[in-house]
Amino acid sequence: MVDDGVSMETSGSAGIAATAAEEKAEQITTLTVGDANELAKLPYVVAATPMSSSTSTVRVGDKEVSVMVSGVGYQHFVTRNSKLLEGRFFDKRSVDDLAQDAVIDANAKTTLFPHEYGSVIGKIVLLKDMPVRIIGVVKEMGEAKNLEVLLPYTTVQTRMTGSRSLQSIMARVNDTMDAAEAEKMVTTFLTKRHGEQDFVIFNIDSWQNTIQATTETFALLIACIAGISLFVGGIGVMNIMLVAVSERTNEIGVRMAIGARRSDILQQFLIEAVLVCLLGGLLGVLIAAVFGMLFAQFSTEFPLIPA
């Protein structure tokens, strides 16, 4: 999700997102809490939440790590369909009171409290110099390894960013609503409120479909490469065994002279071919594993930062 936008998700697994135009993303500050509140009142919208994000460091004891701090409304957890692992979500009162209550994801819990096997509810951590109390732990979204800390957006705006404008608005629409139709209706609604279209709708449905299509294409490509590799490897093994047979005609003649059958000779060379394939395959897997670990050790990690 890009900064300065509105994101929307359906009640099912698919959804829509709307964001500011890329060339204006740093300047647009027109999204307001009122926009989110009015969006939430629309009949086809299940929930809507303002979002204001910032990067920060969190300190627990002598451990300090970088995290993405997302200031959200109390309906954020409905919008994202968050799964609560322990504790509770913050409510409207927490938002109104600028509460220093935090909901963290499972990745953040594991990183901040690696030796804590019990509950972390009620523990105090420092976001820069601001103490916050952990009130809930949610399941991480997808496979991302980023650490996320969720606070009331009012707390983030007042105590961290110092700005009243929103970076984005996230909404969830009914699963009976077509994503493309919802995109058009939200675009029209916000354009009327702002007097101009100073935002861009980002369709999560299209994004997920693109990701799925790309994944399927890569899977097909890899399958084709694997098939070609097997075919070429088979030809290589065949040539090796043909050379082996031609160079060992004397040995074959001696064995047949002392009673070996054609099936015995065939079995011998088949076993040798299988052993060559197995040893080559195991060696290839071992080399690939070593290079994979070395690449993971020295490669640079680029975290995905939500808006």
Secondary structure as UniProt FT lines:
FT   STRAND          5..10
FT   STRAND          15..19
FT   HELIX           22..24
FT   TURN            25..27
FT   HELIX           33..41
FT   TURN            43..44
FT   STRAND          45..60
FT   TURN            61..62
FT   STRAND          63..72
FT   TURN            74..75
FT   HELIX           76..79
FT   TURN            80..81
FT   STRAND          84..87
FT   HELIX           92..96
FT   TURN            97..98
FT   STRAND          101..105
FT   HELIX           106..112
FT   TURN            114..115
FT   TURN            121..122
FT   STRAND          124..127
FT   TURN            128..129
FT   STRAND          130..138
FT   TURN            142..143
FT   STRAND          148..152
FT   HELIX           153..156
FT   HELIX           157..161
FT   STRAND          168..173
FT   TURN            175..176
FT   HELIX           179..194
FT   STRAND          200..202
FT   HELIX           204..247
FT   HELIX           249..257
FT   TURN            258..259
FT   HELIX           262..298
//
